[in-house]
């Protein structure tokens, strides 16, 4: 997904929102597509499913049915002299396929019948089992299509009853996918990817998220009903990674009203809109365009610095930024003298630089922001 050009905003209104695809029509493709009766208007929840796709399953069943039909037709054609046509003409291959079709489908017009004991014996031993197989394939496909929505609704209700402290990601473009990749680098989320819920209006992006094992909700995140469908009131964090700053403001306002205590992290393109996000209730705001611009500027003179920053921001290799609580043995000591490379200390919700006099002596409850080598355990 390519970010749209500049999107500065003044006071956000509904008129400034980009046109989005409404979701009152058919749901997403796939065997698990369905709408839960308790969903908000326009919101569709899809549980991840790693089974084969519906098209592949349908083609396989069609091939089984066609194979049974051809096998029965060949059997009748080989024994065509043992069958009698009501019009008295010899049986051809088309007549044999016709007889196989009306027999396997249990229609049975009676215009072509076996007249010898061997032909009737083959009908009992071969044609009848093929007829049963054909009906199983036909009825099984019909029953699955009829029960799929109920099965999906049951899975959605089951997920809602047990999901707590999950993360809701609004927007699954470049920024949203990168945020999800970082979350999946955490062992807690990697073990249970269903703890990440992606909200978007684009079906293709949601299919990609579902393929990663994530729960997806298709709908407009500026609507409270859609966020409620994503279980925002029970979530621990919200990541707003939409393309437009005005949309980010409206999503943040809606989310803060629904979940006053949730942690909201939002991305904006323009620095002038940071205060709007903070006033709307965002706890952290990342300026995506200017941050990328600063890295580009640094790369022209000190490219190694950018390489280190990229390493720190990549969770699955090298070094990474992490956070932990101080241990009992570290209380009273200076953060500058610890084995870890400590960058800052969080005390009472405030971030202090490592050389700040207020945090020269660590206290119980402090949290350390430090550089951690991936794969090494945290102390404590």
Steps between C-alpha positions, in 0.01 A plus 500: 500500500639835404433790729288774352656841444492760776198492720508797728179558689330772684201406711402141404151439370329206340516681164880478501504122515611317186237298320495147634332187382191432707447145609130431487542282196648153480769418750861413438590206289603179666346213689492696824335814367188585694333761710429449864146602597638723774739689273463871453358630176744448215756302705601151394721283720708224340682243708829373356489158341797312361292247308498476122315776320132463403575499128755220536257298714220550246723395208607189688141399567403567141787279382386218732143526368621513139728202561211296637287596200768408246576170678135400493470603136805295397368197689166518320667559163726194541187291569276681253375173352353414842281813500185569306381836372122550481529625143680180396826661379845380614657694786774751414741677733266798537217261591726340763582842653131588492412181687779566752373856554136408562606204717748684723263792543221251595277632223460163324273554200503127417564542129834316529511191724739209565354177366763239594590365843862613468394856414260509793771359728741775390225754566467369855873475573633807314229738379326515838820590696581763237147635541552526878837676448341743254220584744744544790700753299186683387325506837823572691570809292143626541494442876836672547386805308179517703670459838811711437349825625381340821841342555677830444260683733569238769877544460466878527291475818747252648792730420327799657423309818867424567706777338638756743796740500539471124631760257281665237681627190306741280640498147704218349708689248876550520495648851237265639668187364837611637338554841348151488832344397663665801226373732535149363868520588387495862464144630163578663340599170691248287350217708144637471472717185122524555582758770555746213188634327533690172233750393495620139260563214711332232418135445840417350688632803270311734558178305874553546454558874280192533767293325737605781263351757349833611136575573366759258209743508384663178349840556554873555694546826361851547171332592469396862307185403797373298748557784257338739485200268880478517469470879664835570344530845696189606821583312822617660629710209390665178732571207369759254688459172269656243609704198340832588554718803135608523390136501752427774353781712144371462602140575686614811205711620260210452732251668570722801126546555442122491806400707625782724786292645636340185851586376475669159796535265439690178701588192470835321670642194529864604649640822234771515239231565675343798320724750165404345571132560609567858191712567291218353644259755809340343765398752778480242524666160752402233566743214562257216592736216742719695659203676575342162630835378737535794638151440555587135690811603714311749572229243663748265776583750508214751344190340628275781278683747196413290611136487512490881158667529353249256653220704345636818159525335515148355378261769618169356877550463797677654408754766160633595347755734323350798345594834504325835444567867800548729601200708537499878879496472495812282292716736707789637764471229565728207361403157836600350677220685284209390614222270230591246533805280225710658365789292230640729307436820120506527374614840137573577420501132767759417804425284829633642834512325763278657702799626201671663566563873148381587581142397862479614383244759257237375182438697259210522250520213737676259521364148812500284516566128809316384677342205456124494671246283235283333490156655656600832277479810415809700639516856269431788 
